């Protein structure tokens, strides 16, 4: 299955871009590592690609012109860089996990590969921009000399509360992973001129004929430990970088016109006692999954997962009223009464499901609504005593609201999960609240208390699942689970 979308230039040229709907794990870089919740590809000196690389680029010089298929594959799926005046477009191609720039003249229908210029991506998307007739891009830092191995030294920490302590990777570690050197490529000579030292770059663009760069700086006063600053630098190497406070406007881009989202029947409104929940039925074979989504009031309804099983899905967008002094007695009826109302609209057996915090809500419902036949849950946190300083809605710490923490810890009520539970989790889930051990722990707890559980661990996957092979695997597992327990 492929996605197709349009990328437009300010001069009227446009391109039809094509890529697989999902990336393949066979193309994933096994060297990908984490910085906090970010996935970092060391070979790109930047964030890991979320989308499959482009397999086709068809360029049209103007609205009604015939298309020219660019003879390039494995292009980074970032927006293209269109020259503001000349018929030039640029991007990055990935060969052997490394990125290299290309520039195409779509009137002459020629393309030039700069395979001697290795590019980086840092945090920028797209990681390139035209500044005059030069292509601004990022270069990976030069190889660092191997440091001699030494024994680690003891560490002593001390703090006085009340305050929350976090142990987070430092900004210098981020610079070491994704620091890149802003540079300018001359497409005529193929020479790249370095303009600044390694920076964690979030944005590159043209500003008054110079290169504008947004980059990260260490900021111990901020909650995340970093802040974003800006500089400008001439692209011909004639001047030094200098700080700038002005931020250039981001140009509007053509929206993604990839595959349309499946639509269900007219939504049903269910009042939770505080907000309006929205239930949308997606028809399919008997054996319905009621998929919960922890929504915010007014959130747009999106298509649910599991439609690929061929079975019916009832999608419940459930906004919760969770004030700072919330109690279990306040939250319980919002969840259980709304789920019961949703189940009453379904003919036949119903399973319940959810992802992340909604996985917890699904299991809470399973423990209290006997009409439900079982559950399918993804990437959840099932032991809240391991996240002692709060989560999505709950800002109190464990010792201020122990009843809330216990009520929303599935391991605490595992004995009530007496109908089958299918757990799926990415082995590389970098969300600090939801490592894969959360699903492993609940799997053990359900079996220990006499219940039935099946555990799916997906190598290379993070908090959300993105690889085509794993999607096919999950579709088969979901379908089998529905047909086994909801018939």
N, C-alpha and C positions, 0 to 999 in steps of 0.2 A: 504494500500500500504506500502511495506517495502523496506528499503535500505539494501544492503548487501555489505560489503567491507572487505578487508584483512588486518590483522595486523601481521607483521613478526618479529621473533626474530633474533638476530645475529648468532644463532647457527643452523638455518635451520628450526626450528619449526615455525608454523604459525597458525593463528586462523581466522576463518570466523565469522565475527560479523554481527548480524542482529538487526535492530531496526525499529520501525515505521518511515515512511518518515517524519512525522511531530509529534511533541509532542501534547498531549491532554491537553486542559485547565483544565480538571477535575483533572489532576495530578499536576497542578501548585500550588505553595505555595502562598497563599494570603498574607503572611507576607513579600514578596519581596518588597524591597525599592530601592531608587535611591541614587547614589553618582555621581554627575554630570550626564554624559550620561550612566553610567554603572548601570546595574540591579544587585542588591546584595541580595543573599538569606541568611538571618541571621541564619537559621538552618544549613547551610553548612559553615558558616563563610567564604563565598567566593562568587564569581560571580555566577549568576543564570545560570542554565543549558540551553544551546541554543538548544540542540538536544534531541530527545526522548531517554529515557534510553534503554539500550540493553535488548532485549528479548531472544537472543540466542548467545552462544559462542561455536563454534565447533573447538576444538584444534586438530591439526595434529602434531605429534612428528617430522615428517620430510616430505619432499615433496610429497611422494606417500603413506604415511601411512593412515590407516583408521581414521576417525575422532572420537573424544570423545566429547560428548555434556556436557558442564559444568553444573552441577545441581544448577545453580544460576540464578536468574532473577533480574530485576531492577538494573542492573549494570550501574554505571556512564559511559557515552559514551566517556571517555577519552582513549587515547592510553594505551594499557596494559603495565605493567612492566615485562619484561622478564629477568630472572636471566642470567648473561653472561656465566655461566658455568654449572649450575645445571638445571634439567628439572622443573623449577619453574616459575610460572607466577602469577601476582598479580593485584589487582584492588580494587575498592570500590563499595560496594553494598549500596543502599539507602533503608532504612526501616523507615517508619513513618517520612519521610523527613530528616532523619539524616543518615550520611554516616559512614560505618564501613569497615575495610579492610578484604580482603580474600586472601589466598594464595593457589594455586593448584599445585599439582605434576602431570604433564600430562603423565608421564610414569606409575606411580602407580595408576593414575586416582583417586586421592583423593583430597578433598578440605577442608580447615580449615577456619571457620569463626571466627573472633575476635570481638564478639559482646560486649565485655567489653571495647573496645578501640574505642571511638568515634573520627572520623577523620574530618578534615576541608579541604577546597579547596583553600582558599585565591584567588590569581590571577594565580596560577600555573596550567598548563595543559600539561601533567598529574601532579596531585598533589602528586606524589610518585615516588620513584626510588630505585633500588637496590644499596646498597653500601656494598660490600662484601656479607656476608650472612644475613645482616639486611635490612629490608625494611624501607627506610626513608620515612616519611610522615609528615603530619601536624596535630596538635591537636588544637581544639578550645581553646580560652582563658578560664580560670576559670570564673565562674559567678561573675560579679561585684556586690559589695554591692550597694543596692539601695540608691541613693543620696537623701538627703532631698529636698523637693520641696521648691523653693525660687522664689521670684518675679524677673523678668528680670530687668536689669539695662539699663539706657539710653545709646545710642550709638552715638558718634559724629565722622564724617568722613570729611576729607578735602583733596583736591587734586588741583593741578594746571596743566593745559594742555599746549600744545596738547599731549594727550596720551589717551589710551582707558582704561576705568575702567571696571573691571569684578568682579562680586560677585559670587564666587565659594565656594562650600563646601571645608573645609580645609583637609589637609592630616591627622591630628589627628582624624578627623571624619571617614576617610577611615580606619585608623588603628582600631578604635573602631568597625567598621563593619566587616572588613575582616582580622584583625590581627590574626595570627595563630602561634603556637609554633612548630618549627622544632623538630622532634623526630625520634627515631630509634626503630622499632619493631623487637624483636627477635621472629621469627616464632616458635621456639622450646618451649620457656617458655610463649609466649604470652604477655610479658612485654614490655611496651613502655617507653623508656628513653628520657626525655625532654633534648634537646640540646641547646636551646636558648629561649629567651623570645618572646613575640608576635611580629611578623613582618608581613608586607604586602609582601608576597612572590610571585615572578613571575616565579622562576625556581628552581627546585631541580635536582641535578644529582651527579654522582660519579666523584671524582677528586683525583687521586693518593691515593685511599683507604679511603678518607674522604668525607664528605658531603659538596657539593658546593651549596650555596644558593644565589640567587639574590633577593634583597629586596628593597623596596622604602624608601627613606628618604625625609624629608621636605627640599625643596630648593627654597627659596623665590626669588632667582635670575633667576630661569627658568620660562618660560611662564606658564607652568602647575603647578608650585609650588612644584614639586617633581623631584627627580632624582633617578637613580637606582645604588645601590652599591652591593658589593659581599663580602661574607665571606666563610670560610671553618671551619669545626669543626669535630673532631673525633666522630664516631658513637658509640663508647663504653663509652662515657661520661668521658674519661680520660683527656680531655683538654678543654680550653675555646675557644669560637669562636674567629677567628682572621681575619682581613681584608685581601683581596687578590685582585690583579689587573688583574691576568690572567683569561681569560674566556675559559672554555673548549668547544671544538667543539660540536655542536649539531649533533647527529647521523642522517643519512638519514632514513626516514621511508617509508614503503610501501604506495603508494598513494591510495586515496579513489577510489574504483571501484564500487560505487553505481550506481543507475539507469542511463542509458544513456540519454543524453540531446537530445530532439527532434531537428531535423534539417529541415531547410526550403529549398527553391529553391536557385539557385545560386544568390548571392548578386548582387544588382545593385548599381553602383557608381553614386553619385550625387555631383557635385562640388558646394560648398557653396560660392565660391568667394575667399576662403582662404584655405579651407581644403576639403578633400573628405569625404562626408557622405556616409554611407552604409545602403541600404534598403534591407531587407530580407523578402520575402513573405512566410508565413506559410499557406498553403491551408486549407480551411474549408468551412463551410456553408456560404451563402451570408450574408452580414452585416459585414463589415470589421472594425477592430479597428486598427488605425495607432498609435502604441505605440512609444513615443519618449523617447530617452535615452540621457541625457547630457553626451556625451562621450568625452574622450581625444583622440587626434590624435594617431592612432595606437592601440587603445584599442581592446582587443579580443572581438569578437561578442559572446554574450551569449544568451541563449534562453529567450524569453520574457514571461511575465505573460499572463494570459487570454487564453492560449491554451486549458485549460480545459473546456472552454465554448463550444467547437466544432465549433466556428465561425472562419473565417479567421483572421489572424493577420499579419499586415505589420509592421516590426520592424525597426525603423529608428534610427541608431546610429549617433547622430548629434554633431560633434565637433565644438565648437564656437571659433572664433578668438575674444578675449576679452582683448585688451591691457589695460594698466593702465589708459589711457585717452579715453576709449571707449565712444562712443555716441550712442544714440538711432538710429541715421541714419546709423551708421555702423552695428549695430546688427540686425536691423529690416529685411533687405533683406536676411541675412544669415538664419534666422528662417523661414520667410514667403515664400520666393522663394523656399527654399528646401522642405518645407511642401507641397507647391503646386505641385512641381515636383513629390513628392511621391504620392500624391493623384491622379495624372494623370495616374499612373500605375495601379490603382485599378478599376475594373469594379463594379459599383453599389455603394450604399451609404457607407459613411465612418464616423466613430466616431474617435475622437482623445483622447489620454490618456497619462499619465505619472505619475511618482512617485517622491516625494520630489521636488527638483528644476525642474525636468522634468515635474512635474504637472503644475508649473508656465508656462513653455514653451508651454505646451498643451493648456492652457487657453489663452495665448497670441495668439496662432495660431487660436483658435476658434473665438477670437474677430476680427481677420483680414482676415480669409479665409471663405467666406460665403458658400463654397461647403461642409464644414464639418457639419454633422447633430447634433452633440452634443459632450459631453466629459465624460470621466471616469478618475478621478484623485484621487491619494492616497497621504496622509501624506505631504501635501504641506504647504508652507509659502505664504500666500496670502495678507499679509499687511507688506510690507518691511519697513514701518515707525516704526515698532516695533523691527527691527533688524538694528539699526542705524549705526552700525560700520562695515558693510560689510557682504558678504556671499561668496559662492563658488568662483566666478570669480571676483567679485567686491570688491576691497580693500579700496576704498574711503568711507568716512562716508557720511551720508545723506546730510549734508550741503555742501559737495563738489560736489555731483552729484545728486541733487534732481530730475532731469528729469529721470535718470536711475531708481531711487527708485520708482518713480510713474509709470513708464512704466512697471515695473515688479511686481507691486502690483495689483493683480486681483480685490481687492475691489475698486481700483481707476477706473477700467473700467467695473465694474459689469453690467452697463447698456448695454454694448456691448455683454454680454453673453446671447444672446436672443434665444439660443437653449439649450436644457436640459443638465444639468450638474449633474453627480453622484459623490458625494464626500464620500470617505472612510477614516477614521482616527482612529488610536489606542488611546484609552483614556489615556494610560500611556506612550505616546510618550515623551521621555526624551530629545530629541533634543531641545536645547534652542530656536531654530528658529521655530520649528514646533509643539508647543503644540496643543492639539485637538481644543482649542479655535480658532485657525486659520481657521479650516474648519467651525466651528460654525459661525464665523463672516462672512465668504463668503456666506454661506447658507442664512443668514439673508439679506445680501446685494443683492444677486441675486433675492430673492423673493420681497424685497422692491422695486426693480427697474422694476418689472413686469415679471421676468424670471421664469423658472421652475428648481427646484433643488431637489435632494433627498440626505439626509445625513445619512451615516452609521457610527455609533460609536461602536468600538469594545473594550469591557472591557478586561483589562489585556494585551492588545497588545501594543507594542512600536512603533518605527518608521517603522520597517519592520514587516510584519505579519507572525506568525509562528505556530499558533495552528490549528490543523486539523479541529476542529469544525468551526472555523472562515473561513478557506479556503473553506469549503463546503458551508457556508453561502454566501461568496463573489462570488463563482462560480455561484450560483443560481441568485444572484442579478445582476451580470455582464451579464449573459445570458438573463435575463428578460429585462434589459436595452437595450441591443443590439437589441433584437427582437422587442422591443417597438418603438425604435427610428431610427433604421438603416435598415428598410425594405421598 
